[in-house]
C-alpha cells in the first residue's frame, strides 16, 4: 500500500475557536469513516501564526525569517492527513470525503518511501 499526503487548502480560519465546533463534527465523522486508511494528520493554526524561514546564500548562510506565509492566497494550507491507499484512485476517493474538499481543495501527493528507495539502490 502507498501512503499519500492529503493537503487541505481552504479559508484561513482558526479551527481551535468555539465557533468552528460544528464544522469539526464533519471532520470527526470523516475520521471515523476513514480510520482504517488514516495514518496521521493535523489541523494548522492560521497563517497569522506562521513564520517563513529562508537561508540566504545557501547552507550555512544568514537565516532570515518573516511573519506569515510565503505568499498571500485565497486558500491556504489548513491541515493534512497521511492516508494509506491501494492506489491514487483510492486516495482521491478518500480525499473527496474530507470536508475541506467541499469548500476548498485537497492536494493528494504520494509519499516517498526512502527505505524502499535505498533498498532498491542497494540491489542495483
RODREN-731374 format. One record per atom (N, C-alpha, C): residue in three letters; x, y, z. Coordinates in pm, whole numbers, padded with zeros to 5 digits, always signed. Layout:
BEGIN
ALAXYZ...
This chain:
BEGIN
UNK+00085-00118+00000UNK+00000+00000+00000UNK+00089+00124+00000UNK+00045+00225-00070UNK+00118+00351-00079UNK+00058+00450+00020UNK+00143+00535+00075UNK+00094+00643+00160UNK+00087+00772+00078UNK-00016+00850+00106UNK-00040+00976+00036UNK-00060+01087+00137UNK-00005+01203+00108UNK-00036+01323+00185UNK-00159+01386+00121UNK-00258+01412+00202UNK-00377+01484+00156UNK-00368+01622+00220UNK-00327+01722+00143UNK-00304+01857+00193UNK-00431+01939+00174UNK-00483+01992+00283UNK-00609+02065+00280UNK-00584+02213+00259UNK-00645+02269+00155UNK-00638+02412+00126UNK-00778+02468+00136UNK-00794+02566+00224UNK-00927+02622+00248UNK-00910+02764+00302UNK-01020+02822+00348UNK-01015+02956+00407UNK-00925+02955+00531UNK-00863+03067+00556UNK-00767+03082+00667UNK-00843+03105+00797UNK-00884+02997+00862UNK-00965+03004+00984UNK-00887+02948+01103UNK-00926+02987+01223UNK-00869+02931+01346UNK-00966+02826+01399UNK-00943+02702+01359UNK-01033+02592+01393UNK-01035+02560+01542UNK-00946+02621+01620UNK-00947+02598+01765UNK-01052+02683+01835UNK-01114+02776+01764UNK-01214+02865+01824UNK-01351+02797+01832UNK-01429+02828+01935UNK-01558+02762+01957UNK-01655+02772+01841UNK-01651+02879+01765UNK-01747+02895+01655UNK-01728+02793+01542UNK-01618+02718+01544UNK-01593+02618+01441UNK-01622+02476+01490UNK-01674+02463+01611UNK-01702+02331+01668UNK-01796+02249+01581UNK-01896+02313+01525UNK-01992+02241+01441UNK-01924+02185+01316UNK-01839+02265+01253UNK-01766+02219+01135UNK-01671+02105+01166UNK-01617+02102+01286UNK-01526+01995+01324UNK-01596+01860+01334UNK-01727+01862+01358UNK-01802+01736+01365UNK-01793+01660+01234UNK-01795+01732+01122UNK-01782+01665+00992UNK-01645+01601+00976UNK-01540+01667+01028UNK-01407+01608+01023UNK-01400+01486+01114UNK-01466+01492+01229UNK-01471+01376+01319UNK-01539+01258+01249UNK-01648+01286+01178UNK-01718+01181+01104UNK-01628+01120+00997UNK-01556+01206+00924UNK-01462+01155+00824UNK-01356+01068+00893UNK-01305+01116+01005UNK-01202+01041+01077UNK-01248+00902+01117UNK-01372+00891+01162UNK-01425+00760+01198UNK-01446+00673+01073UNK-01500+00732+00968UNK-01530+00656+00846UNK-01402+00608+00776UNK-01297+00686+00782UNK-01173+00653+00710UNK-01061+00608+00804UNK-01095+00570+00926UNK-00994+00535+01027UNK-00896+00429+00979UNK-00942+00334+00901UNK-00854+00227+00855UNK-00745+00278+00760UNK-00767+00392+00696UNK-00671+00445+00599UNK-00588+00561+00654UNK-00632+00622+00763UNK-00562+00740+00816UNK-00443+00695+00901UNK-00325+00744+00866UNK-00202+00713+00940UNK-00154+00831+01023UNK-00215+00947+01004UNK-00177+01065+01080UNK-00244+01187+01021UNK-00217+01301+01083UNK-00272+01425+01032UNK-00285+01527+01142UNK-00313+01649+01103UNK-00329+01759+01198UNK-00389+01879+01129UNK-00458+01960+01208UNK-00504+02091+01162UNK-00395+02191+01196UNK-00387+02297+01118UNK-00286+02400+01141UNK-00352+02529+01189UNK-00283+02601+01276UNK-00331+02733+01316UNK-00326+02825+01194UNK-00396+02938+01196UNK-00400+03030+01081UNK-00261+03080+01041UNK-00253+03131+00918UNK-00125+03179+00867UNK-00069+03296+00946UNK-00154+03365+01022UNK-00104+03475+01105UNK-00005+03425+01210UNK-00006+03295+01237UNK+00088+03239+01335UNK+00212+03182+01268UNK+00217+03185+01135UNK+00326+03123+01060UNK+00451+03211+01060UNK+00564+03146+01047UNK+00692+03212+01025UNK+00756+03144+00905UNK+00796+03223+00807UNK+00864+03169+00689UNK+01014+03184+00710UNK+01088+03077+00684UNK+01233+03073+00706UNK+01304+03056+00573UNK+01404+03140+00551UNK+01490+03128+00433UNK+01635+03136+00481UNK+01723+03069+00408UNK+01866+03081+00438UNK+01930+03147+00317UNK+01971+03271+00338UNK+02031+03349+00229UNK+02174+03301+00205UNK+02205+03273+00081UNK+02340+03230+00047UNK+02359+03079+00059UNK+02252+03004+00080UNK+02263+02859+00087UNK+02303+02808+00224UNK+02339+02682+00231UNK+02373+02616+00356UNK+02475+02696+00436UNK+02442+02719+00563UNK+02532+02795+00649UNK+02518+02945+00637UNK+02431+02991+00548UNK+02412+03134+00526UNK+02328+03198+00635UNK+02297+03324+00612UNK+02218+03401+00707UNK+02073+03353+00709UNK+02022+03325+00830UNK+01883+03282+00846UNK+01795+03406+00851UNK+01697+03411+00761UNK+01605+03524+00754UNK+01465+03471+00778UNK+01395+03534+00870UNK+01256+03493+00897UNK+01162+03609+00869UNK+01040+03573+00832UNK+00937+03675+00814UNK+00807+03619+00869UNK+00723+03709+00918UNK+00594+03668+00970UNK+00502+03628+00856UNK+00424+03525+00880UNK+00323+03484+00784UNK+00376+03390+00678UNK+00290+03354+00585UNK+00327+03260+00479UNK+00409+03329+00371UNK+00460+03248+00280UNK+00541+03298+00169UNK+00460+03390+00079UNK+00336+03352+00052UNK+00251+03432-00038UNK+00110+03436+00017UNK+00041+03545-00010UNK-00099+03554+00031UNK-00186+03498-00080UNK-00277+03410-00041UNK-00369+03350-00136UNK-00507+03339-00072UNK-00606+03312-00153UNK-00742+03297-00103UNK-00753+03171-00017UNK-00693+03062-00064UNK-00693+02937+00010UNK-00552+02910+00061UNK-00543+02864+00185UNK-00413+02838+00246UNK-00409+02694+00297UNK-00290+02644+00322UNK-00273+02512+00379UNK-00328+02515+00521UNK-00436+02440+00545UNK-00501+02444+00676UNK-00481+02316+00756UNK-00430+02213+00693UNK-00408+02087+00762UNK-00370+01979+00664UNK-00357+01858+00716UNK-00319+01746+00629UNK-00362+01615+00693UNK-00375+01516+00610UNK-00393+01378+00653UNK-00284+01296+00586UNK-00235+01194+00654UNK-00149+01095+00595UNK-00237+00973+00574UNK-00261+00940+00449UNK-00353+00832+00414UNK-00276+00715+00354UNK-00326+00596+00376UNK-00272+00478+00310UNK-00380+00423+00219UNK-00345+00405+00093UNK-00444+00361-00006UNK-00380+00268-00107UNK-00464+00186-00169UNK-00419+00088-00268UNK-00351+00157-00387UNK-00408+00271-00431UNK-00354+00343-00545UNK-00407+00487-00542UNK-00368+00566-00640UNK-00408+00706-00646UNK-00560+00721-00652UNK-00625+00636-00729UNK-00772+00645-00740UNK-00837+00628-00603UNK-00789+00533-00525UNK-00844+00510-00391UNK-00814+00630-00300UNK-00695+00688-00313UNK-00659+00805-00233UNK-00747+00925-00269UNK-00774+00943-00397UNK-00862+01051-00442UNK-01003+01031-00389UNK-01050+00906-00390UNK-01184+00878-00337UNK-01192+00913-00189UNK-01087+00884-00113UNK-01083+00923+00028UNK-01080+01075+00043UNK-00995+01141-00037UNK-00982+01286-00028UNK-01113+01356-00058UNK-01192+01300-00145UNK-01321+01361-00180UNK-01419+01359-00063UNK-01391+01275+00037UNK-01476+01267+00156UNK-01433+01363+00266UNK-01316+01424+00252UNK-01267+01519+00351UNK-01350+01647+00338UNK-01409+01695+00448UNK-01495+01814+00438UNK-01430+01934+00369UNK-01301+01953+00381UNK-01234+02064+00315UNK-01245+02061+00164UNK-01270+01943+00106UNK-01286+01933-00038UNK-01415+01999-00085UNK-01509+02015+00006UNK-01639+02072-00031UNK-01636+02224-00035UNK-01537+02286+00031UNK-01529+02432+00035UNK-01396+02485-00018UNK-01299+02397-00031UNK-01166+02436-00077UNK-01112+02332-00173UNK-00991+02286-00148UNK-00928+02186-00233UNK-00840+02095-00149UNK-00825+01972-00195UNK-00736+01876-00131UNK-00632+01835-00235UNK-00506+01859-00204UNK-00397+01814-00290UNK-00353+01677-00241UNK-00354+01578-00330UNK-00314+01442-00295UNK-00179+01416-00361UNK-00083+01374-00278UNK+00052+01354-00330UNK+00112+01229-00266UNK+00172+01140-00346UNK+00233+01020-00287UNK+00355+01056-00202UNK+00375+00975-00099UNK+00488+00992-00007UNK+00604+00905-00058UNK+00723+00958-00056UNK+00841+00881-00096UNK+00880+00790+00021UNK+00889+00662-00006UNK+00933+00564+00092UNK+01084+00549+00074UNK+01162+00626+00151UNK+01307+00626+00132UNK+01370+00493+00168UNK+01311+00417+00259UNK+01364+00284+00290UNK+01357+00195+00166UNK+01245+00202+00092UNK+01231+00124-00030UNK+01327+00174-00138UNK+01345+00305-00148UNK+01438+00362-00246UNK+01580+00315-00218UNK+01621+00321-00090UNK+01758+00277-00054UNK+01775+00129-00083UNK+01673+00049-00050UNK+01683-00096-00074UNK+01695-00124-00223UNK+01619-00050-00305UNK+01625-00067-00449UNK+01763-00030-00502UNK+01818+00080-00451UNK+01951+00123-00495UNK+02058+00023-00454UNK+02042-00033-00335UNK+02140-00130-00286UNK+02137-00258-00370UNK+02020-00290-00424UNK+02005-00411-00506UNK+02060-00394-00646UNK+02085-00271-00689UNK+02134-00247-00826UNK+02283-00261-00836
